[in-house]
């Protein structure tokens, strides 16, 4: 991948006040979006990230906004703010659970059960410019299931969204950020890009099928957003990434 500008993909999950590791409060989310608007950064669609960039661009940082799992509070709390600023975003859906709860079998016990987007809400958001991608049918760790089961998770989710929205679905996010070569190659067959959970900015050497993202759990202090592309925040992200990697060696997959 090549580009001439700094690029960050922001990751949110639930927009609520619970204080969970997958939660961002509505107040903080609104303030973060206000800061991005005032910074004048290019807020682009996720698909724009994968397009080659030449040296003739604006030179401004580019940011894509993503939400994993498809919580209903994204519609209730996040969507109005996105519309206020005219920001595009991508929501990754666990399609077998749309309209239900985040109660898939692999959900860690410490994650609060909350309602997910209904297909009616998904269609309304899509008509207003929000894009939807696949997060599989049932949110398994794809490195722990067979190739056939992986194919079913990818194709089934993609087809469900395409049938509901009448438009191609070409973006994917790995549940728990978990993938290996076989999973990545199957993903490449069905999608144009895929997001991982590796903490970092997108850079010239980034893999289009394992794009780094910035987990907004680590940006609860809104002052960090004001200096998102500064060397100091870059150092902070690297340190967080190292700590996260150490935890991952000790714990089973967490959120994503």
Backbone as CSV, one residue per row, in Angstrom:
resi,resn,N_x,N_y,N_z,CA_x,CA_y,CA_z,C_x,C_y,C_z
1,UNK,0.851,-1.197,0.000,0.000,0.000,0.000,0.879,1.237,0.000
2,UNK,0.474,2.243,-0.797,1.255,3.482,-0.819,0.339,4.668,-0.650
3,UNK,0.827,5.673,0.056,0.075,6.902,0.193,1.040,8.011,0.583
4,UNK,0.615,9.253,0.382,1.485,10.382,0.698,1.025,11.109,1.949
5,UNK,-0.045,10.657,2.585,-0.558,11.339,3.758,-0.632,10.389,4.944
6,UNK,-0.676,10.953,6.149,-0.882,10.150,7.343,-2.316,9.639,7.357
7,UNK,-2.487,8.369,7.745,-3.804,7.743,7.705,-4.069,7.015,9.009
8,UNK,-5.240,7.241,9.576,-5.659,6.520,10.769,-7.053,5.957,10.583
9,UNK,-7.253,4.716,10.996,-8.584,4.097,11.004,-9.013,3.988,12.455
10,UNK,-10.044,4.712,12.836,-10.525,4.708,14.218,-11.478,3.533,14.421
11,UNK,-11.346,2.857,15.560,-12.226,1.743,15.895,-13.051,2.052,17.132
12,UNK,-14.354,2.001,16.973,-15.297,2.064,18.093,-16.088,0.768,18.140
13,UNK,-16.668,0.509,19.284,-17.614,-0.588,19.422,-18.949,-0.001,19.896
14,UNK,-19.134,0.029,21.199,-20.381,0.511,21.787,-20.237,1.968,22.227
15,UNK,-21.269,2.761,21.990,-21.293,4.159,22.436,-22.216,4.225,23.647
16,UNK,-21.638,4.057,24.828,-22.438,4.024,26.057,-21.583,4.470,27.234
17,UNK,-22.216,4.629,28.385,-21.541,5.143,29.580,-21.125,4.050,30.558
18,UNK,-21.066,2.804,30.134,-20.789,1.704,31.063,-19.342,1.664,31.544
19,UNK,-18.431,2.258,30.792,-17.027,2.181,31.154,-16.355,0.886,30.747
20,UNK,-17.044,0.074,29.967,-16.505,-1.191,29.482,-15.299,-0.959,28.574
21,UNK,-14.473,-2.006,28.383,-13.315,-1.903,27.489,-13.733,-1.748,26.032
22,UNK,-14.992,-1.996,25.718,-15.445,-1.781,24.343,-16.352,-0.553,24.227
23,UNK,-16.388,0.264,25.264,-17.325,1.394,25.293,-16.615,2.742,25.211
24,UNK,-17.257,3.667,24.502,-16.900,5.082,24.502,-18.153,5.838,24.888
25,UNK,-18.055,6.746,25.822,-19.251,7.460,26.259,-19.762,8.368,25.138
26,UNK,-21.081,8.588,25.077,-21.620,9.503,24.064,-20.992,10.887,24.127
27,UNK,-20.711,11.371,25.327,-20.104,12.702,25.464,-18.711,12.731,24.848
28,UNK,-17.913,11.712,25.154,-16.554,11.661,24.611,-16.595,11.497,23.099
29,UNK,-17.482,10.641,22.607,-17.587,10.450,21.164,-17.930,11.760,20.458
30,UNK,-18.915,12.488,20.993,-19.305,13.755,20.380,-18.151,14.751,20.381
31,UNK,-17.383,14.781,21.471,-16.251,15.702,21.555,-15.153,15.291,20.589
32,UNK,-14.914,13.998,20.447,-13.907,13.534,19.495,-14.277,13.916,18.064
33,UNK,-15.537,13.774,17.711,-15.971,14.137,16.359,-15.870,15.645,16.142
34,UNK,-16.159,16.421,17.182,-16.035,17.882,17.064,-14.574,18.261,16.825
35,UNK,-13.668,17.598,17.534,-12.241,17.885,17.370,-11.797,17.541,15.950
36,UNK,-12.212,16.388,15.453,-11.838,16.005,14.094,-12.342,17.027,13.078
37,UNK,-13.553,17.504,13.283,-14.117,18.499,12.371,-13.298,19.788,12.416
38,UNK,-12.944,20.220,13.622,-12.185,21.468,13.767,-10.751,21.337,13.267
39,UNK,-10.196,20.124,13.323,-8.845,19.905,12.813,-8.785,20.016,11.295
40,UNK,-9.921,19.835,10.641,-9.946,19.913,9.191,-9.340,18.703,8.511
41,UNK,-9.252,17.583,9.223,-8.735,16.356,8.614,-9.714,15.846,7.567
42,UNK,-9.194,15.107,6.600,-10.057,14.471,5.608,-10.682,13.223,6.226
43,UNK,-11.983,13.252,6.463,-12.688,12.073,6.964,-13.202,11.330,5.742
44,UNK,-12.648,10.159,5.500,-12.897,9.447,4.247,-13.570,8.108,4.525
45,UNK,-14.139,7.524,3.482,-14.698,6.186,3.614,-13.564,5.187,3.777
46,UNK,-13.875,4.044,4.348,-12.848,3.026,4.540,-12.273,2.553,3.208
47,UNK,-13.107,2.434,2.198,-12.621,1.995,0.886,-11.596,2.963,0.313
48,UNK,-11.713,4.231,0.668,-10.756,5.237,0.197,-9.353,4.950,0.716
49,UNK,-9.268,4.316,1.879,-7.968,4.034,2.488,-7.122,3.141,1.589
50,UNK,-7.762,2.199,0.916,-7.021,1.213,0.122,-6.626,1.727,-1.254
51,UNK,-7.118,2.887,-1.642,-6.783,3.414,-2.959,-5.405,4.050,-2.947
52,UNK,-4.595,3.799,-3.952,-3.267,4.432,-4.012,-3.394,5.951,-4.018
53,UNK,-2.460,6.601,-3.342,-2.487,8.057,-3.257,-1.248,8.618,-3.924
54,UNK,-1.431,9.700,-4.657,-0.259,10.324,-5.286,0.134,11.562,-4.499
55,UNK,1.123,12.245,-4.976,1.648,13.397,-4.237,0.854,14.661,-4.471
56,UNK,-0.239,14.559,-5.200,-0.992,15.768,-5.500,-2.149,16.034,-4.582
57,UNK,-2.252,15.269,-3.473,-3.366,15.447,-2.568,-3.225,16.701,-1.722
58,UNK,-4.171,16.820,-0.783,-4.185,18.011,0.060,-3.058,18.010,1.076
59,UNK,-2.478,16.841,1.348,-1.433,16.752,2.356,-1.980,16.631,3.763
60,UNK,-3.303,16.780,3.932,-3.905,16.665,5.248,-4.018,15.199,5.651
61,UNK,-3.977,14.913,6.959,-4.192,13.543,7.410,-5.571,13.039,6.985
62,UNK,-5.667,11.752,6.761,-6.934,11.116,6.409,-7.356,10.176,7.536
63,UNK,-8.637,10.195,7.829,-9.177,9.370,8.911,-10.425,8.644,8.422
64,UNK,-10.504,7.348,8.705,-11.716,6.571,8.474,-12.266,6.143,9.833
65,UNK,-13.577,6.155,9.959,-14.247,5.828,11.223,-14.944,4.484,11.070
66,UNK,-14.671,3.558,11.997,-15.297,2.242,11.938,-15.904,1.880,13.290
67,UNK,-16.927,1.031,13.226,-17.583,0.485,14.418,-17.682,-1.027,14.254
68,UNK,-17.219,-1.771,15.233,-17.332,-3.220,15.188,-18.575,-3.690,15.944
69,UNK,-19.173,-4.765,15.464,-20.272,-5.502,16.100,-21.664,-4.969,15.755
70,UNK,-21.821,-3.673,15.539,-23.121,-3.129,15.150,-24.086,-2.954,16.305
71,UNK,-23.643,-2.287,17.373,-24.526,-2.041,18.503,-25.616,-1.027,18.147
72,UNK,-26.790,-1.219,18.745,-27.912,-0.310,18.482,-27.580,1.110,18.918
73,UNK,-26.767,1.262,19.959,-26.457,2.619,20.413,-25.620,3.404,19.408
74,UNK,-25.033,2.719,18.419,-24.369,3.458,17.336,-25.407,4.258,16.546
75,UNK,-26.578,3.663,16.364,-27.696,4.363,15.708,-28.223,5.485,16.600
76,UNK,-28.372,5.192,17.882,-28.994,6.145,18.804,-28.057,7.286,19.201
77,UNK,-26.777,6.999,19.407,-25.846,7.985,19.933,-24.797,8.448,18.916
78,UNK,-24.335,7.541,18.065,-23.277,7.894,17.132,-23.762,8.476,15.825
79,UNK,-24.789,7.887,15.268,-25.304,8.281,13.958,-25.700,9.755,13.893
80,UNK,-26.430,10.300,14.897,-26.774,11.733,14.824,-25.550,12.639,14.779
81,UNK,-24.488,12.269,15.479,-23.275,13.091,15.484,-22.574,12.999,14.134
82,UNK,-22.504,11.812,13.577,-21.902,11.653,12.251,-22.649,12.481,11.213
83,UNK,-23.970,12.457,11.282,-24.774,13.260,10.340,-24.539,14.751,10.537
84,UNK,-24.379,15.166,11.784,-24.157,16.580,12.077,-22.937,17.118,11.331
85,UNK,-21.883,16.306,11.258,-20.645,16.740,10.622,-20.487,16.227,9.199
86,UNK,-21.421,15.416,8.747,-21.318,14.870,7.395,-20.205,13.851,7.251
87,UNK,-19.897,13.122,8.338,-18.805,12.156,8.321,-19.281,10.795,7.824
88,UNK,-18.544,10.177,6.902,-18.825,8.789,6.544,-18.291,7.858,7.630
89,UNK,-18.789,6.641,7.645,-18.304,5.637,8.597,-18.670,4.260,8.063
90,UNK,-17.994,3.241,8.588,-18.293,1.857,8.247,-18.622,1.103,9.527
91,UNK,-19.724,0.355,9.493,-20.144,-0.475,10.622,-20.033,-1.931,10.202
92,UNK,-19.291,-2.725,10.985,-19.112,-4.143,10.689,-20.147,-4.956,11.468
93,UNK,-20.970,-5.703,10.721,-22.116,-6.396,11.303,-21.864,-7.885,11.527
94,UNK,-22.374,-8.379,12.646,-22.450,-9.820,12.914,-23.864,-10.229,12.522
95,UNK,-24.017,-10.680,11.301,-25.332,-10.668,10.657,-26.361,-11.600,11.275
96,UNK,-25.969,-12.750,11.795,-26.956,-13.658,12.394,-27.576,-13.083,13.656
97,UNK,-26.952,-12.040,14.213,-27.427,-11.477,15.472,-28.058,-10.090,15.308
98,UNK,-28.143,-9.573,14.089,-28.758,-8.260,13.877,-30.202,-8.278,14.400
99,UNK,-30.557,-7.259,15.152,-31.874,-7.201,15.761,-31.959,-7.947,17.071
100,UNK,-30.870,-8.608,17.463,-30.832,-9.347,18.724,-29.837,-8.724,19.687
101,UNK,-29.103,-9.580,20.388,-28.124,-9.135,21.372,-26.738,-9.651,20.978
102,UNK,-25.713,-9.072,21.569,-24.344,-9.511,21.310,-24.018,-10.755,22.153
103,UNK,-24.804,-11.791,21.954,-24.702,-12.995,22.788,-24.132,-14.173,22.009
104,UNK,-23.242,-13.900,21.042,-22.638,-14.998,20.294,-21.808,-15.877,21.238
105,UNK,-21.632,-17.139,20.888,-20.999,-18.095,21.813,-19.616,-17.703,22.300
106,UNK,-18.843,-17.002,21.492,-17.471,-16.665,21.891,-17.362,-15.362,22.678
107,UNK,-18.491,-14.732,22.986,-18.448,-13.449,23.695,-17.870,-13.640,25.098
108,UNK,-16.806,-12.886,25.453,-16.253,-13.006,26.803,-17.290,-12.675,27.875
109,UNK,-17.184,-13.353,28.998,-18.183,-13.200,30.062,-18.241,-11.781,30.605
110,UNK,-17.132,-11.055,30.555,-17.113,-9.717,31.134,-17.721,-8.629,30.275
111,UNK,-18.138,-8.959,29.061,-18.729,-7.960,28.163,-20.238,-7.914,28.355
112,UNK,-20.752,-6.738,28.665,-22.180,-6.567,28.900,-22.991,-6.883,27.647
113,UNK,-24.099,-7.593,27.826,-24.988,-7.890,26.698,-25.836,-6.667,26.393
114,UNK,-25.835,-6.274,25.118,-26.557,-5.088,24.676,-27.234,-5.377,23.340
115,UNK,-28.295,-4.634,23.023,-28.987,-4.848,21.739,-28.151,-4.373,20.556
116,UNK,-28.365,-5.045,19.431,-27.681,-4.724,18.185,-28.632,-4.049,17.215
117,UNK,-28.069,-3.450,16.177,-28.858,-2.773,15.153,-29.864,-3.724,14.508
118,UNK,-31.052,-3.202,14.252,-32.036,-3.940,13.463,-31.781,-3.663,11.981
119,UNK,-32.325,-4.491,11.129,-32.150,-4.272,9.690,-32.836,-2.987,9.244
120,UNK,-33.914,-2.595,9.914,-34.575,-1.316,9.591,-33.634,-0.151,9.874
121,UNK,-32.960,-0.181,11.019,-32.007,0.870,11.351,-30.809,0.850,10.407
122,UNK,-30.359,-0.340,10.062,-29.232,-0.479,9.130,-29.569,0.151,7.788
123,UNK,-30.762,-0.110,7.291,-31.163,0.460,6.001,-31.258,1.975,6.075
124,UNK,-31.787,2.496,7.175,-31.886,3.955,7.324,-30.502,4.593,7.333
125,UNK,-29.580,4.010,8.070,-28.228,4.545,8.129,-27.538,4.455,6.770
126,UNK,-27.750,3.355,6.069,-27.140,3.184,4.757,-27.648,4.233,3.769
127,UNK,-28.927,4.527,3.838,-29.492,5.539,2.951,-28.926,6.921,3.239
128,UNK,-28.420,7.111,4.463,-27.832,8.397,4.846,-26.324,8.423,4.634
129,UNK,-25.765,7.365,4.032,-24.354,7.387,3.673,-23.427,6.552,4.533
130,UNK,-23.966,5.823,5.510,-23.138,4.938,6.325,-22.958,3.613,5.589
131,UNK,-21.747,3.118,5.553,-21.415,1.876,4.865,-21.402,0.713,5.853
132,UNK,-21.754,-0.469,5.363,-21.752,-1.648,6.226,-20.846,-2.722,5.648
133,UNK,-20.057,-3.321,6.540,-19.154,-4.384,6.157,-19.429,-5.628,6.976
134,UNK,-18.738,-6.690,6.629,-18.931,-7.975,7.296,-18.030,-8.119,8.515
135,UNK,-18.604,-8.687,9.565,-17.861,-9.081,10.769,-18.195,-10.544,11.078
136,UNK,-18.517,-11.279,10.013,-18.941,-12.689,10.022,-20.409,-12.842,10.420
137,UNK,-20.876,-14.070,10.358,-22.255,-14.369,10.752,-22.409,-14.465,12.264
138,UNK,-21.427,-15.121,12.942,-21.603,-15.441,14.364,-20.413,-15.051,15.242
139,UNK,-19.463,-14.283,14.707,-18.341,-13.737,15.468,-17.440,-14.801,16.098
140,UNK,-17.026,-15.826,15.358,-16.068,-16.779,15.923,-14.637,-16.284,15.774
141,UNK,-13.727,-16.894,16.494,-12.303,-16.730,16.222,-12.008,-17.599,15.001
142,UNK,-11.745,-16.983,13.875,-11.637,-17.722,12.616,-10.404,-18.623,12.560
143,UNK,-9.444,-18.396,13.434,-8.281,-19.278,13.452,-8.585,-20.603,14.149
144,UNK,-9.753,-20.702,14.757,-10.115,-21.901,15.507,-11.202,-22.729,14.833
145,UNK,-11.601,-22.335,13.611,-12.632,-23.088,12.895,-12.063,-23.563,11.566
146,UNK,-12.760,-24.475,10.923,-12.281,-25.060,9.674,-12.364,-24.070,8.527
147,UNK,-11.693,-24.411,7.426,-11.769,-23.581,6.220,-13.205,-23.498,5.717
148,UNK,-13.914,-24.605,5.784,-15.305,-24.605,5.327,-16.171,-23.699,6.192
149,UNK,-15.976,-23.763,7.513,-16.743,-22.900,8.415,-16.383,-21.428,8.206
150,UNK,-15.104,-21.156,7.978,-14.685,-19.779,7.695,-15.363,-19.256,6.439
151,UNK,-15.363,-20.064,5.393,-16.019,-19.667,4.140,-17.495,-19.359,4.370
152,UNK,-18.154,-20.187,5.156,-19.573,-19.968,5.452,-19.786,-18.670,6.216
153,UNK,-18.905,-18.382,7.177,-19.015,-17.147,7.950,-18.835,-15.917,7.062
154,UNK,-17.865,-15.967,6.162,-17.589,-14.830,5.290,-18.699,-14.627,4.261
155,UNK,-18.992,-15.689,3.528,-19.954,-15.588,2.430,-21.359,-15.333,2.961
156,UNK,-21.728,-16.014,4.048,-23.071,-15.838,4.593,-23.330,-14.429,5.068
157,UNK,-22.341,-13.842,5.751,-22.500,-12.472,6.242,-22.544,-11.476,5.085
158,UNK,-21.624,-11.635,4.160,-21.584,-10.746,2.997,-22.911,-10.781,2.245
159,UNK,-23.426,-11.983,2.013,-24.662,-12.131,1.261,-25.854,-11.527,1.991
160,UNK,-25.905,-11.702,3.314,-27.021,-11.159,4.096,-27.076,-9.633,3.991
161,UNK,-25.918,-8.989,4.063,-25.892,-7.522,3.976,-26.236,-7.064,2.557
162,UNK,-25.681,-7.744,1.568,-25.972,-7.374,0.178,-27.454,-7.553,-0.135
163,UNK,-28.055,-8.619,0.369,-29.482,-8.841,0.131,-30.325,-7.752,0.785
164,UNK,-29.922,-7.316,1.977,-30.689,-6.302,2.706,-30.551,-4.918,2.094
165,UNK,-29.352,-4.591,1.605,-29.069,-3.224,1.154,-29.026,-3.074,-0.360
166,UNK,-28.954,-4.187,-1.073,-28.923,-4.111,-2.534,-27.677,-3.461,-3.081
167,UNK,-26.560,-3.645,-2.379,-25.291,-3.047,-2.808,-24.161,-3.997,-2.439
168,UNK,-23.051,-3.946,-3.189,-21.919,-4.829,-2.888,-21.324,-4.543,-1.506
169,UNK,-20.848,-5.579,-0.857,-20.145,-5.467,0.420,-18.713,-5.925,0.187
170,UNK,-17.742,-5.028,0.372,-16.360,-5.389,0.064,-15.372,-5.069,1.178
171,UNK,-15.884,-4.822,2.405,-15.002,-4.597,3.547,-15.302,-5.608,4.639
172,UNK,-14.260,-5.978,5.378,-14.373,-7.030,6.382,-13.512,-6.676,7.588
173,UNK,-13.941,-7.093,8.769,-13.124,-6.969,9.979,-13.069,-8.328,10.667
174,UNK,-11.851,-8.779,10.989,-11.678,-10.070,11.642,-12.197,-10.026,13.078
175,UNK,-13.096,-10.918,13.462,-13.485,-10.979,14.878,-12.260,-11.218,15.763
176,UNK,-12.163,-10.450,16.827,-11.039,-10.502,17.754,-9.708,-10.170,17.081
177,UNK,-9.752,-9.685,15.860,-8.523,-9.407,15.129,-7.738,-10.653,14.780
178,UNK,-8.388,-11.823,14.840,-7.689,-13.102,14.702,-7.711,-13.602,13.257
179,UNK,-6.539,-13.875,12.722,-6.444,-14.423,11.372,-5.094,-15.117,11.232
180,UNK,-4.999,-15.998,10.258,-3.717,-16.542,9.826,-3.753,-16.593,8.308
181,UNK,-2.763,-17.182,7.696,-2.654,-17.110,6.236,-3.884,-17.668,5.523
182,UNK,-4.406,-18.795,5.997,-5.570,-19.380,5.330,-6.784,-18.462,5.430
183,UNK,-7.012,-17.917,6.611,-8.146,-17.004,6.804,-7.985,-15.774,5.922
184,UNK,-6.775,-15.245,5.863,-6.539,-14.038,5.061,-6.749,-14.304,3.573
185,UNK,-6.331,-15.464,3.110,-6.508,-15.780,1.692,-7.981,-15.969,1.350
186,UNK,-8.747,-16.584,2.223,-10.192,-16.696,1.991,-10.845,-15.314,1.993
187,UNK,-10.406,-14.462,2.896,-10.936,-13.097,2.949,-10.623,-12.357,1.652
188,UNK,-9.437,-12.516,1.145,-9.029,-11.862,-0.101,-9.922,-12.278,-1.270
189,UNK,-10.443,-13.490,-1.215,-11.302,-13.999,-2.283,-12.627,-13.245,-2.359
190,UNK,-13.107,-12.761,-1.216,-14.464,-12.222,-1.158,-14.544,-10.716,-0.903
191,UNK,-13.449,-10.096,-0.463,-13.503,-8.689,-0.073,-12.347,-7.909,-0.697
192,UNK,-12.479,-6.582,-0.677,-11.445,-5.712,-1.231,-10.423,-5.285,-0.192
193,UNK,-10.795,-5.333,1.093,-9.876,-5.003,2.174,-10.401,-5.610,3.465
194,UNK,-9.505,-5.719,4.439,-9.893,-6.245,5.751,-9.145,-5.500,6.846
195,UNK,-9.824,-5.293,7.963,-9.244,-4.606,9.110,-8.885,-5.597,10.200
196,UNK,-7.698,-5.414,10.759,-7.266,-6.183,11.918,-7.493,-5.338,13.170
197,UNK,-6.913,-5.774,14.284,-6.961,-4.967,15.503,-5.564,-4.542,15.937
198,UNK,-4.571,-4.720,15.065,-3.221,-4.250,15.360,-3.257,-2.747,15.594
199,UNK,-2.708,-2.314,16.717,-2.791,-0.908,17.098,-1.733,-0.105,16.356
200,UNK,-2.185,0.812,15.520,-1.235,1.638,14.789,-1.879,2.380,13.648
201,UNK,-1.080,3.233,12.997,-1.520,3.956,11.809,-1.306,3.098,10.571
202,UNK,-2.079,3.356,9.543,-1.829,2.751,8.239,-0.582,3.408,7.657
203,UNK,0.315,2.606,7.091,1.583,3.116,6.591,1.881,2.488,5.233
204,UNK,2.926,2.929,4.540,3.190,2.416,3.193,3.334,0.904,3.106
205,UNK,3.798,0.261,4.175,3.946,-1.184,4.140,2.742,-1.957,4.638
206,UNK,1.642,-1.273,4.930,0.471,-1.945,5.483,-0.112,-2.961,4.511
207,UNK,-0.597,-4.061,5.071,-1.265,-5.108,4.311,-2.732,-4.726,4.151
208,UNK,-3.214,-4.628,2.930,-4.605,-4.240,2.673,-5.586,-5.221,3.311
209,UNK,-5.126,-6.428,3.624,-5.999,-7.421,4.249,-5.652,-7.655,5.721
210,UNK,-4.979,-6.684,6.317,-4.728,-6.684,7.765,-4.409,-5.254,8.197
211,UNK,-5.309,-4.331,7.881,-5.056,-2.919,8.144,-5.045,-2.617,9.637
212,UNK,-4.062,-1.830,10.050,-3.981,-1.398,11.434,-5.125,-0.424,11.745
213,UNK,-5.497,-0.377,13.018,-6.521,0.570,13.450,-6.146,1.168,14.800
214,UNK,-6.822,2.243,15.149,-6.619,2.940,16.420,-7.836,2.696,17.301
215,UNK,-7.677,1.819,18.291,-8.768,1.486,19.197,-9.056,2.692,20.087
216,UNK,-10.265,3.233,19.983,-10.565,4.476,20.668,-10.732,4.318,22.173
217,UNK,-10.661,3.102,22.674,-10.605,2.892,24.120,-9.367,3.590,24.693
218,UNK,-8.307,3.679,23.904,-7.059,4.294,24.361,-7.031,5.811,24.159
219,UNK,-8.153,6.362,23.711,-8.210,7.802,23.438,-9.346,8.460,24.218
220,UNK,-9.612,7.942,25.411,-10.674,8.526,26.232,-10.349,9.963,26.627
221,UNK,-9.056,10.268,26.758,-8.668,11.661,27.003,-8.713,12.391,25.661
222,UNK,-9.645,13.314,25.529,-9.853,13.943,24.229,-8.651,14.781,23.795
223,UNK,-7.784,15.132,24.737,-6.582,15.883,24.353,-5.728,15.068,23.387
224,UNK,-5.772,13.753,23.481,-5.018,12.907,22.556,-5.516,13.063,21.127
225,UNK,-6.814,13.301,20.966,-7.375,13.479,19.623,-6.870,14.758,18.971
226,UNK,-6.643,15.767,19.770,-6.191,17.054,19.212,-4.796,16.947,18.609
227,UNK,-4.047,15.948,19.041,-2.668,15.785,18.573,-2.476,14.389,17.982
228,UNK,-3.504,13.899,17.316,-3.543,12.509,16.879,-2.333,12.109,16.050
229,UNK,-1.878,12.979,15.186,-0.780,12.635,14.284,0.565,13.210,14.737
230,UNK,0.662,13.581,16.004,1.912,14.134,16.529,2.867,13.010,16.916
231,UNK,4.176,13.297,16.965,5.150,12.288,17.412,4.850,11.765,18.809
232,UNK,4.374,12.637,19.707,4.090,12.206,21.075,2.995,11.154,21.110
233,UNK,1.915,11.378,20.353,0.830,10.399,20.309,1.292,9.129,19.593
234,UNK,2.162,9.290,18.598,2.724,8.111,17.946,3.476,7.231,18.926
235,UNK,4.251,7.852,19.820,4.963,7.105,20.845,4.005,6.434,21.819
236,UNK,2.956,7.155,22.184,1.938,6.591,23.075,1.295,5.351,22.456
237,UNK,0.974,5.422,21.174,0.352,4.289,20.495,1.301,3.094,20.439
238,UNK,2.569,3.359,20.159,3.537,2.260,20.123,3.659,1.577,21.480
239,UNK,3.685,2.378,22.557,3.782,1.810,23.901,2.550,0.988,24.237
240,UNK,1.387,1.514,23.900,0.146,0.773,24.135,0.135,-0.525,23.333
241,UNK,0.631,-0.456,22.113,0.660,-1.641,21.271,1.535,-2.739,21.852
242,UNK,2.670,-2.348,22.426,3.565,-3.330,23.053,2.877,-3.979,24.252
243,UNK,2.246,-3.172,25.090,1.552,-3.706,26.259,0.403,-4.619,25.841
244,UNK,-0.313,-4.218,24.795,-1.419,-5.022,24.305,-0.919,-6.364,23.783
245,UNK,0.206,-6.349,23.084,0.774,-7.587,22.574,1.181,-8.537,23.685
246,UNK,1.730,-7.989,24.770,2.112,-8.822,25.905,0.890,-9.457,26.554
247,UNK,-0.180,-8.679,26.699,-1.409,-9.243,27.276,-1.976,-10.345,26.397
248,UNK,-1.903,-10.142,25.073,-2.475,-11.109,24.144,-1.791,-12.473,24.270
249,UNK,-0.542,-12.468,24.682,0.171,-13.744,24.853,-0.296,-14.481,26.108
250,UNK,-0.893,-13.738,27.022,-1.296,-14.337,28.284,-2.786,-14.666,28.351
251,UNK,-3.563,-13.971,27.533,-5.020,-14.111,27.616,-5.583,-14.662,26.325
252,UNK,-6.783,-15.208,26.407,-7.520,-15.625,25.216,-8.024,-14.398,24.510
253,UNK,-8.505,-14.502,23.223,-8.983,-13.332,22.498,-10.003,-12.538,23.297
254,UNK,-9.892,-11.231,23.218,-10.776,-10.365,24.010,-11.918,-9.809,23.204
255,UNK,-11.772,-8.590,22.703,-12.883,-7.930,22.029,-12.522,-7.660,20.584
256,UNK,-13.545,-7.406,19.793,-13.283,-7.047,18.400,-14.440,-7.377,17.514
